[in-house]
Amino acid sequence: MILRSIVLFALAGLAEIGGGYLMWLWL
């Protein structure tokens, strides 16, 4: 259970960072 939470948290963080990077590319 804990491992799944860590993985989901890491994926959410990567998605947020990737989204922010794409936003900067568009600006």
CORFENCOR-V894767 format. One record per pair of residues at least 24 apart in sequence whose C-alpha atoms are under 7 Angstrom apart, sorted by the first residue. I is the first residue (numbers start at 1). J is the second residue. D is the distance in Angstrom with one decimal. If there is no record, write none. Layout:
BEGIN
i->I j->J d->D
i->I j->J d->D
END
This chain:
BEGIN
none
END
